[in-house]
Amino acid sequence: MSWVDRVAARFRRKAPRRPEARPFAFDSQSRMDVASFAARSRGADQIDLPRFQSTAGDQIDSKHLDPTAAARLRLRDAFTPSQPVSDRRMFAGRRESLAQLIRAIEDQRVHAVVHGERGIGKTSTLNILSQAAREARYLVIYVSCGEGSTFDEVFRVVAAQIPLLFHRDYGPTHPETERGGVFADLLPASPVSTRRAGDILARVTGTRVLAILDEFDRAESHQFRSAIGELMKDLSDRSVRVQLVISGVAANLTELLEYIPSIQRNVFALELPKMTESEVRQMIKKGEGASGLAYPDEVIRLLISYAAGFPYLASLLGHHAGLAAVDAGRSFVSRADVGAAADQALLELKSRISRRSQLQIADTVHHGGLGALGALARAAQSSTGRFTVNEVGMASADGEEQAKRQLLETLVNEGVLIEGAEDEFGRRYRFIEESVPLYLSLLASRSRSLETPAMAQA
C-alpha cells in the first residue's frame, strides 16, 4: 500500500459516522408557526397599499377586482388633461377655427400659423386637422420642435416621410421606389439650404403634403426661424404641393417667425382663442357621456367658472371631480367634488412653479394681494403672455387701481414673478414662469368661491 493510500485510510477511520436520515417532523408549535407563515405569504398581495386597477392593456385586473375600476377606466378616456385630444368624438368646440384652417389650406393654398397661450388646445386642434387632411388623402407629417432644432435636421425628418412614389422623376416601378425609397435618400451629406430644400419639394407630385411643425416657439435659433420663413415663401412662389402648418405659443405671427414682409400674403395666421362657455359645456357633456357619470348643470357652471376658457383646465378639473365622485361611490358629480378637484389641480400647478416664485406668491397673498395677482394673471392670459397696464382690467376705484399699479412695479423690481420690457407697443409685462398665470387665476377663482356662500355651498 502506498503512503497515499495509508493516509487516506487513516482519515476514513477518524471521520465521524453520519446519522441515519430520519423523516423531518414538526412539533405542535412548529406547525402553528409554519401555518401562520403560509397564511401571511398567501395574503402578501392583499396588503392595503395603493395599486393599479387595470393592466397595461387597458383591461381591468381580475386579481384586484374593484367595482370602481371600470368607472375609472372610462373616466380616464373621457378627460385627458395630460394629453392632447386625438379622438374626434371627444373634440369639443373649435369648430369655426378648424373650418378656417381647412379653408386656408384647401382653398387658398397658403401656409398656416396657429398661435395662442399654452394649454389653449393648439395641439388638439392640429390632431383633428391632421385626421381630416388624411381623410382627404393628404400626406401629413408631424414634427415637434425643440430648443436646438435646426433647419437641416427638421427638413431631413420631413423628407424621410415622403416616399419616392410621389417624386416626379420616379415611378411606381422604379427600383428605388420598389425598395421603399424616400426623398431623404436624395439629400446631400452637407447641410441642406432653403433653396435646395425648395428644389427637392418642388418635385412632389400625385399628392399634397402637409408638414406640421408643433412647439415652434421652443426653437431658439433665429436662423432656423428665418429659414422656415424663407422656405414658406419659396414654396408659395413656385406653387409647390407642400404646405407648412406652424404652431406655438405667441401673441402674433412675428413672434413665431422672423419678420419677412413679403411672406404675409402666403400665410394664414390664426390665434386660437379661449373656449367660450358653451364650448366648455360641450366638453364636459362629452366627458359625461363617455364616463357614465352625471355632471349636473350647477356643477358644469362651477367648472366653467374655474376653467376660465382653458380646455386643459376644464379637462383637468372634470377628471379630478369625476374621480372624487367615483371614490365616494356616487354616479354623479357634486359641487364638493369640483372644489376638491380645484384643490388637487392647484397642488399640481403649484408643483410646477419654482420655490422662489411660490414664496413670492405666498408673501403677496399674505398681504392681501391675491385679487391683484389674479387680475395680472387674467391680463397675461388674455394677451397671450405679454400685457400692458391698461390690459390689467383695473378696478374703477382709484385707490384699488393705484394699488395694482404699485404691486405690478414692485413685482417687476423684485424680478421673481414678472418682468417688464419696452417694445414697439410701449412698456409690456410678462410672467417669468409660464405656469404661474394659470395657477394664480385658478387660485383667485377658488378663493372667491369660498368667500361667497352661494358658490361654496356643496
C-alpha positions in Angstrom: 0.0 0.0 0.0 1.4 3.3 -1.0 1.8 6.1 1.6 -1.1 8.0 -0.1 -3.4 5.1 0.4 -2.3 4.8 4.1 -3.0 8.5 4.8 -6.5 8.2 3.1 -7.3 5.1 5.2 -6.3 6.9 8.4 -8.7 9.8 7.7 -11.5 7.4 6.8 -11.1 5.8 10.3 -11.2 9.2 12.1 -14.3 10.5 10.2 -17.5 10.6 12.3 -20.4 8.4 11.3 -23.2 10.2 9.7 -26.5 9.8 11.4 -29.2 7.9 9.7 -31.6 10.0 7.7 -35.0 10.3 9.5 -38.2 11.9 8.4 -38.4 15.6 9.4 -41.2 16.2 11.9 -42.9 19.3 13.3 -44.0 19.6 16.9 -47.3 21.5 17.6 -45.6 24.9 17.9 -43.7 24.4 14.7 -46.9 23.5 12.9 -48.5 26.7 14.1 -45.6 28.9 13.0 -45.5 27.4 9.5 -49.2 27.7 9.1 -49.1 31.3 10.1 -46.2 32.0 7.7 -48.1 30.3 4.9 -51.2 32.4 5.6 -49.1 35.6 5.6 -47.4 34.5 2.3 -50.8 33.8 0.6 -52.1 37.2 1.8 -49.0 39.2 0.9 -50.6 40.5 -2.3 -53.7 41.6 -0.4 -51.9 44.2 1.8 -53.8 47.5 1.8 -51.5 49.6 -0.3 -52.2 51.7 -3.5 -52.2 49.5 -6.6 -53.0 49.7 -10.3 -56.6 49.0 -11.1 -56.1 47.9 -14.7 -53.4 46.2 -16.8 -51.1 47.8 -19.3 -53.5 46.5 -22.0 -56.3 48.8 -20.5 -58.1 45.8 -19.1 -59.4 45.6 -15.6 -57.0 43.5 -13.4 -59.1 40.4 -12.4 -56.8 39.8 -9.4 -57.7 43.1 -7.9 -61.3 43.4 -9.0 -62.7 46.7 -7.7 -66.3 47.9 -8.5 -64.9 51.4 -9.3 -62.2 50.2 -11.6 -64.4 50.2 -14.7 -65.6 53.7 -13.9 -62.1 54.9 -13.5 -61.1 53.4 -16.8 -64.0 55.2 -18.6 -63.2 58.4 -16.8 -59.5 58.5 -17.9 -60.6 58.1 -21.5 -63.3 60.8 -21.1 -60.9 63.5 -19.9 -57.3 63.6 -20.9 -55.7 66.7 -19.4 -52.2 65.4 -19.8 -52.6 64.5 -23.5 -54.0 66.4 -26.5 -57.3 65.1 -27.9 -56.8 62.5 -30.6 -60.3 61.1 -30.7 -62.6 63.4 -32.7 -65.6 62.1 -30.8 -64.1 63.8 -27.7 -63.1 67.0 -29.5 -65.2 69.9 -28.3 -65.6 73.4 -29.6 -63.1 75.0 -32.1 -65.4 74.2 -35.0 -65.0 77.6 -36.6 -61.2 77.7 -36.0 -60.9 74.2 -37.6 -63.1 75.3 -40.5 -60.9 78.4 -41.1 -57.7 76.3 -41.1 -59.2 73.9 -43.7 -60.4 76.7 -45.9 -57.0 78.4 -45.8 -55.1 75.2 -46.6 -57.5 73.7 -49.2 -58.9 76.8 -51.0 -56.2 79.4 -50.6 -53.3 77.0 -50.7 -51.4 79.0 -48.1 -49.3 78.0 -45.1 -50.9 78.4 -41.7 -49.6 79.6 -38.3 -51.6 78.7 -35.2 -50.6 80.6 -32.1 -52.0 81.2 -28.7 -51.5 80.7 -25.0 -50.2 77.3 -23.6 -53.0 75.0 -22.7 -55.4 76.6 -25.1 -55.8 73.5 -27.3 -53.4 74.1 -30.2 -52.1 70.5 -30.5 -55.6 69.0 -30.1 -56.8 71.2 -32.9 -53.9 70.1 -35.1 -54.6 66.4 -34.3 -58.1 66.8 -35.6 -56.9 68.8 -38.6 -54.4 66.0 -39.4 -57.2 63.4 -39.4 -59.3 65.5 -41.7 -56.4 66.0 -44.0 -55.5 62.3 -44.1 -59.1 61.5 -45.0 -58.7 63.9 -48.0 -55.5 61.8 -48.9 -53.0 64.5 -47.9 -49.7 63.1 -46.7 -49.4 64.6 -43.2 -46.1 64.8 -41.5 -45.8 65.9 -37.8 -42.6 67.3 -36.3 -42.2 68.5 -32.7 -39.6 71.2 -32.5 -37.1 71.6 -29.7 -34.7 74.2 -28.3 -31.9 73.1 -30.6 -33.8 72.4 -33.7 -32.0 73.3 -37.0 -33.3 73.7 -40.5 -31.2 70.8 -41.8 -32.5 68.4 -39.0 -36.1 69.3 -39.4 -36.1 69.1 -43.2 -34.5 65.7 -43.1 -37.2 64.5 -40.8 -39.8 65.7 -43.2 -38.1 64.3 -46.3 -37.7 60.9 -44.7 -41.5 60.6 -44.6 -42.2 61.4 -48.2 -42.0 58.2 -50.4 -40.2 58.4 -53.8 -43.5 57.2 -55.2 -44.5 60.9 -55.1 -41.4 62.1 -56.8 -41.8 63.5 -60.3 -38.7 61.6 -61.6 -39.6 58.3 -60.1 -42.4 56.0 -61.0 -44.2 53.1 -59.2 -42.0 50.5 -60.9 -38.7 52.3 -60.4 -36.2 50.1 -58.4 -35.7 52.8 -55.8 -39.4 53.2 -55.3 -40.0 49.4 -55.0 -37.2 49.3 -52.3 -39.2 51.9 -50.3 -37.0 54.9 -51.1 -37.8 58.3 -49.6 -37.0 61.9 -50.5 -34.3 61.9 -47.8 -32.3 59.4 -49.8 -31.7 62.2 -52.4 -30.2 64.7 -49.8 -26.5 65.5 -49.8 -24.4 64.8 -46.7 -23.7 68.5 -46.3 -26.4 70.7 -44.6 -29.4 71.4 -46.7 -30.0 75.0 -47.7 -33.5 76.5 -48.0 -33.1 76.8 -51.8 -32.1 73.1 -52.1 -35.0 72.1 -49.9 -37.4 74.0 -52.1 -35.9 72.4 -55.2 -36.5 68.9 -53.7 -40.0 69.6 -52.6 -40.9 71.1 -55.9 -40.6 67.5 -57.3 -43.6 66.3 -55.2 -46.5 65.1 -57.4 -49.6 62.9 -57.1 -50.5 64.1 -53.6 -50.3 67.1 -51.4 -48.1 67.3 -48.3 -49.0 68.9 -45.0 -45.9 69.4 -42.7 -46.9 70.3 -39.2 -44.2 71.9 -37.0 -45.5 71.9 -33.5 -44.0 73.6 -30.4 -42.3 76.0 -32.9 -41.8 78.6 -30.1 -39.3 76.3 -28.4 -36.8 76.7 -31.2 -34.3 79.3 -30.0 -32.3 79.7 -33.3 -33.2 82.9 -35.2 -31.5 81.3 -38.2 -33.9 78.3 -38.0 -37.0 80.5 -37.8 -35.8 82.7 -40.7 -35.0 79.7 -42.8 -38.5 78.3 -42.3 -40.0 81.6 -43.3 -37.9 81.7 -46.5 -38.9 78.1 -47.3 -42.6 79.0 -46.9 -42.2 81.9 -49.3 -40.3 79.8 -51.8 -42.9 77.0 -51.8 -45.7 79.5 -52.3 -43.9 81.4 -55.1 -43.3 78.2 -57.0 -46.8 76.7 -56.3 -45.2 73.6 -54.7 -47.6 70.9 -53.5 -46.3 71.2 -49.9 -47.7 73.4 -47.2 -46.4 74.1 -43.7 -48.5 74.5 -40.6 -46.6 76.1 -37.7 -47.9 76.1 -34.1 -46.5 77.7 -31.0 -47.1 80.0 -28.0 -47.0 83.6 -29.2 -49.2 86.7 -29.3 -48.8 87.2 -33.1 -47.2 85.9 -36.3 -44.0 87.9 -35.9 -43.3 86.4 -32.5 -43.0 83.0 -34.1 -41.4 83.8 -37.5 -38.6 86.1 -38.3 -40.1 89.2 -39.9 -40.2 88.8 -43.6 -42.6 91.4 -45.1 -43.2 89.5 -48.4 -44.4 86.4 -46.6 -47.5 87.9 -45.2 -49.7 87.1 -48.2 -48.5 83.5 -48.2 -49.6 82.8 -44.6 -52.9 82.4 -42.8 -52.4 83.3 -39.1 -54.9 82.0 -36.6 -54.9 83.0 -32.9 -56.7 80.2 -31.0 -58.9 82.0 -28.5 -60.1 80.8 -25.2 -63.1 78.5 -25.3 -66.5 80.0 -24.8 -68.8 78.9 -22.0 -70.8 76.9 -24.5 -67.7 75.2 -25.8 -66.5 74.3 -22.2 -70.0 73.0 -21.5 -69.8 70.8 -24.7 -66.5 69.4 -23.5 -67.9 68.5 -20.1 -71.1 67.0 -21.6 -69.0 64.8 -23.9 -67.0 63.6 -20.9 -70.2 62.9 -19.1 -71.4 60.7 -21.9 -68.1 58.8 -22.2 -67.6 58.3 -18.4 -71.2 57.4 -17.5 -71.1 59.9 -14.6 -73.7 62.7 -14.3 -72.4 66.3 -14.2 -75.4 68.4 -13.1 -75.9 71.8 -14.5 -74.8 73.6 -11.3 -71.6 71.6 -11.4 -70.9 72.4 -15.0 -71.4 76.1 -14.3 -68.8 75.9 -11.5 -66.4 74.1 -13.8 -66.9 76.7 -16.4 -66.1 79.4 -13.9 -62.9 77.7 -12.7 -61.7 76.7 -16.2 -61.6 80.4 -17.4 -61.8 79.3 -21.1 -58.8 76.9 -21.0 -59.6 73.4 -22.3 -56.6 72.0 -20.3 -58.0 73.3 -17.1 -61.6 72.2 -17.9 -60.4 68.7 -18.7 -58.2 68.5 -15.6 -61.0 69.7 -13.3 -63.6 67.4 -15.0 -61.3 64.4 -14.5 -60.4 65.1 -10.8 -64.1 65.9 -10.0 -65.2 62.6 -11.6 -62.6 60.7 -9.6 -63.8 62.2 -6.4 -67.3 61.1 -7.2 -66.2 57.6 -8.0 -64.2 57.4 -4.8 -67.3 58.4 -2.9 -69.3 55.6 -4.6 -71.6 58.0 -6.4 -72.8 58.1 -10.1 -73.0 61.9 -10.1 -70.5 64.7 -9.5 -71.3 67.2 -6.8 -70.1 70.8 -6.2 -68.0 69.5 -3.3 -66.2 67.2 -5.9 -65.4 70.2 -8.0 -64.0 72.0 -5.0 -61.8 69.0 -4.2 -60.8 68.9 -7.9 -59.8 72.6 -7.8 -57.7 72.0 -4.7 -56.0 69.0 -6.3 -55.3 71.0 -9.5 -53.8 73.8 -7.5 -51.4 71.4 -5.9 -50.4 70.0 -9.3 -49.9 73.5 -10.8 -48.0 74.7 -7.7 -45.6 71.8 -8.1 -44.5 73.2 -11.5 -43.6 76.5 -10.0 -40.1 77.3 -8.6 -39.8 77.5 -4.8 -38.7 81.1 -5.2 -41.9 82.1 -7.0 -44.0 80.1 -4.5 -42.6 82.2 -1.7 -43.2 85.4 -3.5 -46.8 84.5 -4.2 -47.4 83.4 -0.6 -46.0 86.7 0.7 -48.1 88.7 -1.7 -51.3 86.8 -0.8 -50.5 87.2 2.9 -50.5 90.9 2.5 -53.9 90.9 0.7 -52.6 90.9 -2.9 -54.4 87.8 -4.3 -57.0 89.9 -6.1 -54.4 92.0 -7.8 -52.3 88.9 -8.7 -55.5 87.3 -10.2 -56.0 90.5 -12.3 -52.4 90.4 -13.6 -52.8 86.7 -14.4 -56.0 87.3 -16.3 -54.4 90.1 -18.3 -51.5 87.8 -19.2 -53.9 85.1 -20.3 -56.0 87.5 -22.4 -53.0 88.8 -24.4 -51.0 85.6 -24.9 -48.5 86.3 -22.2 -47.5 89.9 -22.7 -49.7 92.7 -21.4 -49.8 96.4 -20.7 -51.0 98.2 -17.6 -54.2 99.2 -19.4 -55.0 95.5 -20.1 -54.9 94.5 -16.4 -58.6 95.4 -16.0 -58.1 97.8 -13.2 -61.0 98.4 -10.7 -63.0 101.6 -11.0 -61.9 102.8 -7.6 -58.9 105.0 -7.8 -57.3 103.6 -4.7 -57.5 100.0 -5.9 -56.2 100.9 -9.4 -53.2 102.7 -7.8 -52.5 99.7 -5.5 -52.5 97.3 -8.5 -50.1 99.5 -10.4 -47.8 99.7 -7.4 -47.9 95.9 -7.0 -47.0 95.4 -10.6 -44.0 97.7 -10.5 -42.9 96.1 -7.2 -43.0 92.6 -8.6 -41.0 93.8 -11.7 -38.4 95.4 -9.4 -38.1 92.2 -7.4 -37.7 90.2 -10.6 -39.2 87.0 -9.3 -42.7 86.7 -10.8 -42.9 89.4 -13.5 -40.5 91.2 -15.8 -41.1 94.3 -17.9 -39.6 95.5 -21.2 -40.0 98.2 -23.8 -41.0 97.2 -27.3 -42.8 98.8 -30.3 -46.1 98.7 -28.3 -44.6 100.5 -25.3 -43.9 99.0 -21.9 -45.2 95.5 -21.6 -45.0 92.8 -18.9 -44.9 89.1 -18.7 -44.8 86.4 -16.0 -41.3 84.8 -16.0 -42.7 81.3 -15.4 -45.4 80.2 -17.8 -47.2 78.0 -15.2 -47.8 81.0 -12.8 -50.7 82.7 -14.6 -52.8 79.5 -14.7 -52.1 78.8 -11.1 -52.9 82.4 -10.0 -56.2 82.6 -11.9 -57.5 79.3 -10.5 -56.3 80.3 -7.0 -58.2 83.6 -7.2 -61.3 81.9 -8.6 -61.2 79.2 -5.8 -60.8 81.9 -3.2 -63.7 83.9 -4.5 -66.0 80.8 -4.5 -65.1 80.0 -0.9 -65.8 83.6 0.2 -69.2 83.6 -1.5 -71.7 81.3 0.4 -73.8 80.6 -2.7 -70.6 79.5 -4.6 -69.2 77.5 -1.7 -72.4 75.5 -0.9 -71.9 71.8 -1.8 
